[in-house]
Amino acid sequence: MRSFKMQHQEFEPPEELRDIIKCFWYNSEDFGEEPSGFEVLPDGYAEIIFHFGDACSISYNGCLQPMPSPFIMGLLNQPVTINAKNRLDIIGIRCFPWTVFDLLGLPSGRDGVHILKHPVALLQPTLNKYVQEGRIEDALAEVKQYFLHVRSQMVIDNTLFKAGVAMREANGGLPVSQVAVAAHATVRTLERKFKHFSGYTVKDVSGLIRFEQIRNHLWLYPDSNIAGLAHELGYTDQAHLSREFKRYSGTTPAAFARKARKENKL
């Protein structure tokens, strides 16, 4: 999950899934009897989220919405807050945004949070049983097996795969024309395919990948020089980085670094 409050375990996907899934992960936290929330910041991935325990809800676009399990946390352009109480267990599947909708056989969309009506929801009772019994490895094995079966019936678009690798390797810093060269496609073809499979443009996703790099770096190294980061990641200058950071996070890089410094001391 794209939250820094919760510690989580990540698990590598089987080799057969690495072109569509970045990782599987599991979180468990007790929030206490009173509802409380944790913030999820944007990044360059989409997540399929199963949750177990008391109901959880999401504050997004000014609305508080109860969330079924599972749901999709797609690409975000602003932070969202997940609200929960008592114990909340989460199993997540972190996907590349250009594969998640094809993986589920769903039309792409730009909404950051999607209610998911899909056969994958049939996993919920089995996963819930495993989680309640503390059999997390069995729960993860069930999820992996499901997606291995789905993957065996999919044909991944090689253009998108090559584009995704190039964008990730460049930390979102490549212009669209260079991404197209890496994908052996014209800009027009690449943009059409990206929009069809992810709901977003190459530039949209590149911007989120680049924000993700800054966010992660400042969380781990809050004393970093922001002007140096701007140069390293291909921003015009520090002011450009600060504008983009605030656009996605609602706060400045300096304020985020102060928060990281404080949280890391706890």
N, C-alpha and C positions, 0 to 999 in steps of 0.2 A: 504494500500500500504506500502511497506517496505521503506518508505522515512521518514526522520525526519524533512525535511523542511516544509512539509505540515501538518497542523493539520487536523485530520479526526474524523468523528463520526463513532462509531462501534455499530452494532445492533446484539443481540443474535439471532441465528436461532431458528425456532420452534423445539420443542423436537424431532420431527420425522426426522430432518435433522442433528442432532448434531453428528451423527456417520460419516458424510461425509463432512460437512461444519463447519468451525470454527466460522465464522461470516460473516455478510454483512457489507459494509461500504460505506460511501459517503464523497467525498471531493469537495470543490469548491474553486478555487483561480484565481485571475486576475494577469496574468504575465506581463501585459502591451503590448504595440504595438510591441516591439522588441522581437524576439524569445529568450527565456531563458530556461535553463534546470534545472532539479533537479535529484539528484542521488538516485537510488534504490539499496539497499544492499541485498545480499542473505539472506534467512532464510529457515525455514523448511516447508514452505507452497507453494502451487500453487494458482494463482489468475486467475479468469475470469474477464476481464476488459471491461466495457462499458465506452466510453467517448463521451462527447458532447461539441460542440463549434468549434473553429478553429481546423484544423487538428493537430494531434500530431505525432511525430516521435520518434524513439528509436535509440540511439547509442549503438551498441552491436557488439562485436568482430571486432571493428574498422570500422563498416559500419553504415551509417545513413539510417534508413528504415522507410518510412511512415507506420503508423499502422491503419488498418481498425478498426471498432468497431463492435463486440467485438474481443478481442484477448486473448490468454492465456499467462500469465507470469508464466512459470513453474519454477522448481528449478534452481537457478542460481549458477554458480561457480565463478562469478566475478560481480562487480557492473555494472549496466546499467544506462544510462542517458536518461530520457524522456524529450523531447524538445517540448515546446508549446509557444503560445502567446495569448494575450487577455484572455478571461475567459475560463477556462477549468473545466468542471464538470466531475466527475468520480463516477461510481457505481461499486463496486467490490464485488466479491464473493470469500472469502478466503477458500480454500479447503485443505484437507489433500492430500499430493501428491500420496498416494496409492489409492485414490478414484476419483480424478478429471477426469482421462481419461475414467474410467468406467461410471462415471456420465454422460459424454457426448457421450458415445458409440464410442469412438475414440481409435485407437491404441496408446500405450504409446510411448514416445520419449524422447531423452535426450536434444534436443535443448531447451534453456532457454526461448525463445520467439517463440510462434506458431501463425501463421495466422490461423484464425478459420473460416472454412466453415462448418456451422452447423445450423440446424433449430433454435437454440437459438438466432441466429442473427436476426430472424424475430421480436424479442422483441424491436429492436433498434428504429423504428419509434414511437411506443407507449411510450417508456421510454423517448425519446427525447421530445415528446409533454409534458409529465408530468414535466420534468426538466425545460423546457422553461417557464412553467406556475408556477414554484416554488412548485409543488406538489410532493415533494420528498418522502413523506410517501406512496403516491399512487404508485410511481415508484418502491419503495422497495417491496410493497405488490405484485405488478405484478411479480417481480423477484422471490419472495418467493413462490408464487402460482405455477409458472412454475416448480421450482425444487421440490416442494412437489409432483406434478404430476409425474415427472421423478422418484423420489425416490420410489413412490408406485409401480413402475414396476421393481425395481432393487432388486437383491439379493446380499447383502454385504457379502464378504468373512470374516467369523468370525476369521480366523487366522490372517488376516491383521489388523482387528479391535483390537484384543488383543495385537498384536505386537505394533501397533501404540500407544495404551494407555500406555504400558510399556515404550516405548521409550520417550514419552512425560513426564511421571511421573519422569523418571530418568534424564531429561534434556539432553538426547542424550548420557548419560554416560555409558550405558550398553553394554558389549561386545555382539557380535552377538549370541553366544551360550546361553546367559541368556535371550535375546529377544526371542529366539526360545523356551526356556522352558516356558516363560510367555505366548507364543502363542500356547502352546501344539503342537508343530510341530518340525520336525527335521530341522537342519540348512539348509540342502539341499532343503527341501520343501519350507521353508520360503524364502530363497534367490530366488528360482525360481519364486515364486508368487510375490515377491517384484519387481523383474526385469520385470515381465510380466505386472503388473498393474501400476508401476510408471516409469519404464525405468531406475531405479537406484537400487543400492544395499542397503542393510540395513546400511552398514557402511557409504555410501555416505550420506544418509538421517540423520543418527545419528550425523555425523560431522556438518551438517548444523544446526540441532537443537541445538547443543552445542554452535556453533558460535553465533546463535541467542540470546542465554541466555547471553553471554558475552557482545555482542553488546548492548542489551537492558539495561543491568546493568550499563555499562560504560556511556551510554547516560544519564541515570537518576542519577547516582552517579559517576561522573567523577573523584572524589578524591579517589576512591576505591583502595585498595592494589591489584595489579595485581598478585603478587605471591600467595596471599590468594585466589583469584578467581581461579587460576590454580589448587590449591589443592582442593578447593570446588567442582570443576567441573570435576575432575578426570584426568587432564592432568599430564604428567610425571613431568613437572616442568614449570617455567615461560617461558623458551625459547621455549618449545613445544607449549604452548598457543600462544606465539607471532608469531611463524611460521604459525600456522593454521589461526590465525586472519589475517595476511597479505595475506595469500593465497586467502581468500574469499573477503577481503575488499580492498586490494591493499595498505594498510597502517598499521602502527603498533598500538597496543592498546594504547600506550602512546600518539601518535599523534591524534588518534581518541578521546581520553579523553580530550585533549586540545581543539579540535574542539567543542566537546560537551559543555565544560565549557564556551567557547566563545559564542556559539549559545544560550545557556540557559540564558545568561545575557541580550540578546536582548529583 
